Amino acid sequence: MGALPDMDRWQAGSLTVLYVLVISLAITVVVNRHHARQLFVDMQQLEKERDALNATWSRLTLEYSTRLNQIYVERNAKRELGMQKPSADNIRIVRE
């Protein structure tokens, strides 16, 4: 008879430990999922920023190449054709 109460205590203790472990694991899963969702939102925000920066980089690269082209054309016009920018006295405004 003395062994049965010890067995009941062991089973009750085991069940209590298992219950605590299951609850702890459930809380850990919830916390990890929440953290994963936060990281996903952060990643989406960073991707938006990356896309905006890429668009700005493309625009600036195009502007840079356009300005280089203007300098090239102006330099060649002066060198090869002897052209110069007109002075203020030589500028005429034509209105239709």
Order of alpha helices (4+ residues) and beta strands (2+ residues): alpha
